Amino acid sequence: MPYDWSQFSVRIGIKTPPENIYQYWSTQNGIEYWFLRSAEFKRPDGTLRAPGEQIEAGDTYKWHWHGYTDDVVEYGEILEANGKDRVKFRFGSAGNCTVTVSEKEGETIVELVQDDIPTDEKSMQQFHVGCQAGWTFHFTNFKSILEGGLDLRNKNEKITGVINS
């Protein structure tokens, strides 16, 4: 069977209650804590959500990463946010990302499926390989911060080409 370049998944177990995980994905404060340098979420009417307010389907976002200048911006749309264990967003031209939270063997499992990835040569390299590597790092950082407090992100935009930004 040929490899499916249009999707991949990453998952990790984190020792924290599922409701904590959802908050870290569904609010500006939460997602900036472990993933982004800055996040902005807007309601469909264009008004900004408060930093601790949960996102909803139809919201749009603007994201900046640590280790990159303000010229590097990701725009997208929240497709689903059920308030409990599932968030889905359009990840620019890289496809859709669906995050689900579940429990298994006393741990909280976080899984991200990125699908609808274009399958031209550039997209397979940039979005399939590149995004999978990026999500793997950020999931590792998520676990590190929540279980031990150590943030592994490169926060110096003058240091480039490293795995942690």
N, C-alpha and C positions, 0 to 999 in steps of 0.2 A: 504494500500500500504506500503511495507517495506521501511525503511529509506535507502537512497542511500549514503553509506559510501565512494563512489568513487569520491565525489565532494562536494564542498560547495562554498558559495559566501559571501563576506562582501562588504558593500558599505557605503559611507559617503558623506555628502555635505560639501564643503569647499568654503568659499567666496574668490575666486581668479579666474582670467581668466583661461579657459581651457588650453591655451598654456603654462601657468606657470606650471600646473600639469604635462604636458607631459615632460617638461624639467627636472622636479624633478625625473622622472622615467627613462629618457633616456640618462643621462650623469653621469659621475663619480661624478662631483661636486654636482649635484642635488641629487643623491641617498644617498650620504654621509651626506648631510645637514640634513636629517630627519630620515634616516633608518640605515645606516651602518657605522661602524668605518672606514672601507676602502673598496674600490671597484676598481677592475682592469678589464678593458674590452679590449679584443684583437680581431683584425680583423681575418678573416679566414687564412691570411698568417702569423699570429703569431705576428704581430707588435701591439704595444700598442696604444690605442686611447688616444688622449689628454684629460685632465680632463673635458673640456667643450664641447667636440665633441660628437655628438649624436651617439648612438649605431645603428647598422644595423643587419638585419637578417643574421645569420651565425656567428656572433661574439660569443666569449666565455667569461665567466666571472669567477672571483675569488673574493669571498666576505668574510669579517670578521665583526663580530658583536661587539658592545660595551658590556662590562660585561663578555667577554670570552677571553681566551688566544688565541694566534696565532695558536694553535693546532686545533682549531675549525674553519674549512674552508668549504665554500660551493662553489662547482664548477657547472657550468651549461652552457647552450647555449641559445642565443637569437634566437627565432623561427620567430618572427615578430616584426617589428618596422616601423610603417607607416609614422612617421614624424609629426603626428598630434594628434591622439586620441586613439591609440591602441599599446600596447606592450605585447608580449607573450614570455615567457621563460620557459625552462625546469628547474625545481627546484630540481636538484639532483634526488634522487630516490623517492621524495615525489610527483611526478606528474608534471603537467604543470600549469603555472599561466598565466592568460590573464587579463590584466588591460585595462579597457576602460574608457574614459573620455567623459562626455556628460553634457548638460546644462538642468536644470529643475527649473522653478519658480525662476529664478534669481540666482541660485547657480550652482556651478560646482559639478557634481556627479562623484565620483571615485568609480569604482567597480572592485573588483578582484574576479575572479572565479578560484579556484584551482580544477583541474580535473585529471583524469587518476591516482588517488591515489590508490595504492594497497589496497586490502581489507582483508589481513590477519590480525589477532588480533593485532600484534605489530604495523603494519602500520596504522590501524584504530585509535589506541591510539596516536601514535607519530605524524603521519602526518595529520590525519583528525582533531582530537581534539586538538593536540598541535599546529599545524600550524594555525588553525582557531583562537585559543586564541592569538597566536603571531601576526597574521595579524590584529586582532581587536585592540590590544594594539598599534601597529605601525600606523594604520590608525588614531587612536585617537591622537597619538603624531604628526602625519602629520598635522592634523587640528590645534592642539595646537600651533605648531611652526608657521604655515602660518597665523593664525588669531590672535595670541597673543604673539608669540615670546618665549614661555616657552617650553624648551626641556625636556621631561619627561623620557628620557632614563637613565638607570643606566650605568655609564661609569667606574665603579670601578670593575675590574675583580676579586677582592678579596671578593666581596659581590655576593653570588650566591643564586639561588633558589628564586629569586624575579620576579615579573611579568613584570618588565620593563627592561629586558635585554634578 
